[in-house]
Amino acid sequence: MKFDTIKLSELAAIQTGPFGSQLHKEDYVVHGTPIVTVEHLGSRKFTEQNLPCVSDKDKERLKKYVLKTGDIVFSRVGSVDRCSYVSAEYEGWMFSGRCLRVRPCEKLNPEYLYYFFLLEKTKQFVRNIATGATMPSINTKFMGEIPIRVPSLDAQNKIASILWMIDDKIELNKKINKNLEQQAEALFHSLFVENANPTWKDGMLSDLGTVVAGGTPSKTKPEYYSEQGIAWITPKDLSLNKSKFISHGEIDISELGFYKSSATKMPTGTVLFSSRAPIGYIAIAANEITTNQGFKSVVPNENVGTSFMYYLLKFLLPTIEGMASGSTFKEISGAGMKSVPVVIPDNETIEKFNAFCTPIFQQQEVLEAENSQLSDIRDALLPMLMSGELDVSDINL
């Protein structure tokens, strides 16, 4: 395939968001048109939590900052390589002054451009042209100078379609899992919160499972770590991996590292709970696993089960946070975790809940694994398609 290299300014209109003098934080309203800030960028879709809104009057006054389908919104400051694609569901939203909007012309497939900006080479280029060491920033002029490698529009369409279909499947799987999660959470609250039996006895978390702390082998001993060894999880792994089930972290520990540390092997189904920095990352061990000392995980008793323990810990999170101590950062101790007060339901109700959750958890684990594979495939295809190493000329879509 033939690629031309063209400056972005020749292929798209680039617009900075409204200046501070045009729109202040105090102008935001509870109900109105959402306005995207830097905090909402970083994936194909916007993060929709804590979205500020503007009034209809301000939207009309600042109408040149309204988004259209096919726009791409970038962070103008900080992580300048972050961007999100404006799909049809965001048509009519707005973008804030700390963002840049790129609106491709008809010669450029906007989805192709979005994936071009996902290339690590492109991200690095953007980071390199940003100014400012403490807070990197980029403006419309610098953005316009970015060289874009473009094949024919037909090839752009095919490349974008291949990658977009993969991301669509990932998104569908996430929606299915979210729906399943809502069903399980609703039943937990119905059985154990809203309709709790007054005859259930009070107890402590240690009555329902074994609380297990972790350990970290010496970082000065490279032989204590391995790319393929014993699964070892840190809170950072859970911050990066938002999945419900986890099998391995960024790095494993070796048998020697395990032997030389206080790490403990825990079985499949253990509920991992980060006990500091921050408190409350929760995940389920998909296989035998160890953690660093930033966890107070729970191996549920046989009659309690993983499903009940998982939602119980999510429910108990405010209580656990309230029991934490520490001046630099809050932490829940092993003794504190064991003594978290709980209401202990009867085995029959727990069994009923676990039976409902078993197929849900199985499907969620399968879909998460599929998404991991699809992400790997997309990430492998991306540079090959964008470089022309994979020729799409003869593909019919």
C-alpha positions in Angstrom: 0.0 0.0 0.0 1.1 3.5 -0.7 1.2 6.0 2.2 1.5 9.7 2.1 2.8 11.8 5.0 0.8 14.9 5.6 0.7 17.4 8.4 -2.4 17.1 10.6 -3.2 20.8 10.1 -3.8 20.0 6.4 -6.2 17.1 7.2 -8.2 18.4 10.2 -9.4 21.5 12.1 -7.8 21.8 15.5 -9.6 23.8 18.2 -8.6 24.6 21.8 -11.4 24.5 24.4 -12.9 27.7 26.0 -10.5 29.9 28.0 -11.0 30.3 31.7 -12.4 33.8 31.1 -15.1 32.3 28.9 -16.2 29.5 31.3 -15.6 29.1 35.0 -16.1 26.2 37.3 -18.8 28.1 39.1 -20.7 28.2 35.8 -21.2 24.4 35.9 -24.7 23.1 36.6 -26.1 19.8 37.9 -28.3 19.2 34.8 -27.4 20.3 31.3 -24.9 19.5 28.5 -21.9 17.4 29.7 -18.5 19.0 29.1 -15.6 16.7 28.8 -12.4 17.5 30.8 -8.9 15.9 30.8 -10.0 13.5 33.5 -12.6 11.9 31.2 -10.1 11.0 28.4 -7.9 8.0 27.7 -9.9 5.3 25.9 -12.2 5.0 22.9 -15.1 6.1 25.1 -15.2 8.9 27.6 -15.2 8.1 31.3 -18.6 9.4 32.4 -18.1 9.7 36.1 -18.3 13.1 37.7 -19.1 14.9 34.4 -19.6 18.6 34.8 -22.5 20.2 32.8 -23.2 23.6 31.3 -26.5 25.4 30.9 -28.3 25.7 27.6 -27.5 29.4 27.6 -23.8 28.8 28.0 -23.9 26.0 25.4 -25.4 28.5 22.8 -22.8 31.1 23.8 -20.0 28.7 23.4 -21.4 26.7 20.5 -18.1 26.5 18.6 -16.9 24.1 21.4 -19.7 21.6 20.8 -18.6 18.1 19.7 -19.7 16.2 16.6 -19.4 12.5 15.8 -15.9 11.7 14.5 -14.2 14.4 16.5 -11.2 13.3 18.6 -10.6 15.1 22.0 -7.0 15.3 23.3 -5.5 16.3 26.6 -3.9 19.7 26.1 -1.9 19.6 29.4 -0.4 16.8 31.5 -0.8 13.4 29.7 -0.8 15.0 26.2 -1.0 11.7 24.4 -4.4 10.8 25.9 -7.4 11.0 23.6 -10.9 9.8 23.2 -13.2 9.3 20.1 -16.5 11.1 19.9 -19.0 8.5 18.9 -22.7 9.2 18.1 -23.8 8.9 21.8 -21.6 12.0 22.6 -22.9 14.2 19.7 -23.7 17.6 21.1 -21.5 17.4 24.2 -18.7 20.0 24.8 -15.1 20.0 25.7 -13.2 22.1 28.3 -10.3 24.5 28.0 -7.7 21.9 29.0 -8.6 19.9 26.0 -8.0 20.1 22.2 -10.5 19.0 19.6 -9.4 17.6 16.3 -12.1 17.4 13.5 -10.9 15.4 10.5 -11.7 16.5 6.9 -13.5 14.3 4.4 -10.2 12.9 3.2 -9.4 11.3 6.6 -11.4 8.5 8.2 -11.8 9.7 11.9 -11.6 6.2 13.2 -8.3 5.7 11.3 -6.9 8.9 12.8 -7.9 7.8 16.3 -6.0 4.5 15.9 -3.1 6.4 14.4 -2.9 8.3 17.7 -2.9 5.0 19.6 0.4 4.0 18.0 3.2 4.2 20.6 5.4 6.0 18.0 2.7 8.6 17.6 2.3 9.0 21.4 6.0 9.4 21.8 6.1 12.1 19.1 3.3 14.0 20.9 5.1 13.8 24.2 8.4 15.0 22.6 6.8 18.1 21.1 5.1 19.1 24.3 6.6 22.0 26.2 7.1 22.3 30.0 8.9 19.8 32.3 6.6 20.0 35.3 3.3 20.2 33.4 3.7 19.3 29.7 1.4 21.1 27.3 0.6 21.2 23.6 -1.2 23.8 21.5 -2.9 23.9 18.2 0.2 24.9 16.3 2.3 22.1 17.6 -0.6 19.6 17.1 -1.0 20.7 13.5 2.7 19.9 12.8 2.2 16.2 13.6 2.9 14.1 10.5 0.1 11.7 9.7 0.8 8.7 7.5 -2.3 8.1 5.4 -3.1 5.5 2.7 -6.0 5.8 0.3 -9.4 6.5 1.9 -10.5 2.9 1.0 -7.5 1.5 2.9 -8.2 3.8 5.8 -11.7 2.6 6.0 -10.6 -1.1 5.9 -7.9 -0.6 8.6 -10.3 1.3 10.8 -13.1 -1.3 10.4 -10.8 -4.2 11.4 -9.7 -2.5 14.6 -13.1 -1.0 15.3 -14.8 -4.5 15.1 -12.4 -5.8 17.7 -13.1 -2.9 20.0 -16.8 -3.3 19.5 -16.6 -6.9 20.6 -14.6 -5.9 23.7 -17.2 -3.2 24.5 -20.1 -5.7 24.1 -18.4 -8.2 26.4 -18.0 -5.4 29.0 -21.7 -4.5 28.7 -22.7 -8.1 29.2 -20.4 -8.4 32.3 -21.7 -5.1 33.7 -25.3 -6.4 33.4 -24.4 -9.7 35.1 -22.7 -7.8 37.9 -25.7 -5.7 38.5 -27.9 -8.8 38.8 -25.6 -10.4 41.3 -25.2 -7.2 43.4 -29.0 -6.7 43.4 -29.6 -10.2 44.7 -26.9 -9.7 47.4 -28.5 -6.5 48.6 -32.0 -8.1 48.5 -30.9 -11.2 50.5 -28.4 -9.9 52.9 -29.1 -6.1 53.4 -32.7 -5.3 52.7 -34.2 -8.5 54.0 -31.6 -9.6 56.5 -33.0 -12.1 59.0 -33.0 -10.7 62.5 -32.1 -14.2 63.9 -28.7 -14.2 62.1 -25.9 -13.9 64.6 -23.2 -11.2 64.9 -19.6 -12.2 64.3 -16.3 -11.1 62.8 -14.8 -11.5 59.3 -12.5 -14.2 60.6 -15.5 -16.3 61.3 -16.2 -16.5 57.6 -12.7 -17.0 56.2 -9.0 -16.9 56.7 -7.4 -13.5 56.5 -4.0 -13.7 54.8 -1.3 -11.0 54.5 1.3 -11.0 51.8 5.0 -10.5 51.4 7.6 -9.0 49.1 10.9 -10.8 48.2 14.0 -8.5 48.3 14.1 -6.3 45.2 17.9 -6.4 45.3 17.8 -10.1 44.4 16.8 -10.5 40.8 16.7 -14.3 41.2 13.7 -13.8 43.5 11.6 -12.8 40.5 10.5 -14.5 37.3 8.5 -13.8 34.2 6.9 -17.2 34.5 6.8 -18.3 38.2 4.4 -18.1 41.1 1.7 -15.5 40.5 2.3 -12.4 42.7 -0.1 -9.5 42.8 0.5 -5.9 44.0 -2.1 -3.1 44.4 -0.6 -1.5 41.3 -1.6 -4.6 39.3 -5.3 -4.1 40.3 -5.1 -0.4 39.5 -4.0 -1.3 36.0 -6.1 -4.4 35.5 -9.8 -3.5 36.2 -10.9 -7.1 35.7 -12.8 -9.0 38.3 -10.6 -12.1 38.0 -6.8 -12.0 38.0 -4.3 -14.7 37.3 -0.9 -12.9 37.2 0.5 -9.5 37.9 3.2 -7.6 36.1 5.8 -9.9 37.4 5.9 -13.3 39.1 8.1 -14.4 42.0 10.4 -17.5 41.8 10.2 -20.5 44.1 13.4 -19.1 45.8 11.8 -15.7 46.2 8.7 -17.3 47.7 10.8 -19.3 50.1 12.8 -16.2 51.2 9.7 -14.0 51.8 6.6 -14.0 53.9 4.4 -14.4 50.8 1.7 -17.0 51.2 0.1 -19.2 48.5 -3.6 -18.8 48.4 -6.1 -21.0 46.4 -8.3 -20.2 43.4 -11.3 -18.3 44.6 -9.5 -16.3 47.2 -10.8 -12.7 47.4 -7.9 -10.3 47.2 -8.4 -7.0 49.1 -5.8 -4.2 49.1 -5.3 -3.0 52.6 -3.3 0.2 51.8 -2.4 2.7 49.1 -5.3 2.5 48.5 -7.7 0.4 50.6 -10.3 -1.5 48.7 -9.1 -2.8 45.4 -11.0 -6.1 45.2 -10.4 -9.0 42.8 -10.7 -12.8 42.7 -7.8 -15.2 42.3 -8.3 -17.2 39.0 -5.6 -19.6 40.1 -3.2 -20.2 43.0 -1.7 -16.8 43.9 0.4 -14.7 46.2 0.4 -11.0 47.0 2.7 -8.4 48.4 2.2 -6.9 51.9 -0.3 -4.4 50.6 -3.1 -7.0 50.9 -5.3 -8.6 53.6 -6.9 -11.2 51.4 -9.6 -13.6 52.5 -9.8 -17.3 51.8 -13.5 -18.0 52.3 -14.6 -21.0 54.4 -16.1 -23.8 52.3 -19.6 -23.0 53.4 -19.2 -19.3 52.7 -17.8 -19.4 49.1 -16.1 -16.9 46.9 -19.3 -15.1 45.6 -20.7 -14.2 49.0 -17.2 -13.1 50.3 -16.6 -11.0 47.2 -19.8 -8.9 47.6 -19.5 -8.9 51.4 -16.1 -7.2 51.2 -17.5 -4.7 48.7 -20.3 -4.0 51.1 -18.0 -3.7 54.1 -15.6 -1.3 52.4 -16.8 1.8 54.2 -16.6 0.0 57.5 -13.1 -1.2 56.8 -11.9 2.2 55.7 -13.3 3.6 59.0 -11.3 1.1 60.9 -8.0 1.9 59.1 -5.3 4.0 60.7 -2.1 5.8 59.8 -0.8 9.3 59.3 0.9 9.1 55.9 -1.6 6.7 54.4 -4.5 4.7 55.9 -4.0 1.0 56.3 -6.1 -1.8 57.8 -4.0 -4.2 59.9 -4.3 -8.0 59.9 -5.9 -7.9 63.4 -8.2 -5.1 62.3 -9.3 -7.0 59.2 -10.0 -10.2 61.2 -12.2 -8.2 63.6 -14.4 -6.4 61.1 -17.9 -6.9 62.4 -20.2 -8.9 60.2 -23.7 -10.5 60.3 -23.4 -14.2 59.6 -26.3 -15.5 57.5 -27.5 -19.1 57.6 -25.8 -21.5 55.3 -29.0 -22.1 53.2 -29.3 -18.4 52.2 -25.6 -18.2 51.4 -25.8 -21.4 49.3 -28.8 -20.0 47.4 -26.8 -16.9 46.6 -23.7 -18.7 45.6 -25.7 -21.0 43.3 -27.1 -18.0 41.5 -23.7 -16.4 41.1 -21.8 -19.5 40.0 -22.8 -19.4 36.3 -22.5 -15.6 36.3 -19.0 -15.7 37.6 -18.1 -18.4 35.1 -19.4 -16.3 32.2 -17.7 -13.2 33.5 -14.4 -14.9 33.7 -14.7 -16.3 30.2 -15.6 -12.9 28.8 -12.7 -11.2 30.6 -10.3 -13.7 29.2 -11.7 -13.2 25.7 -11.3 -9.4 26.1 -7.7 -9.9 27.2 -7.0 -12.0 24.1 -8.8 -9.5 21.8 -6.8 -6.6 23.3 -3.6 -8.5 22.6 -4.7 -9.2 19.0 -5.7 -5.5 18.4 -2.4 -4.2 19.9 -0.4 -6.6 17.7 -2.4 -5.7 14.5 -2.3 -1.9 15.1 1.3 -1.2 14.2 1.3 -3.8 11.3 -1.8 -2.2 9.8 -0.7 1.3 10.2 2.8 0.6 8.7 1.4 -1.3 5.7 3.1 -4.5 6.8 -0.3 -6.0 6.6 -1.8 -5.0 3.2 -5.5 -4.6 3.3 -5.9 -3.8 -0.4 -7.5 -7.2 -1.3 -9.7 -7.4 1.8 -13.4 -7.1 1.2 -15.4 -5.8 4.2 
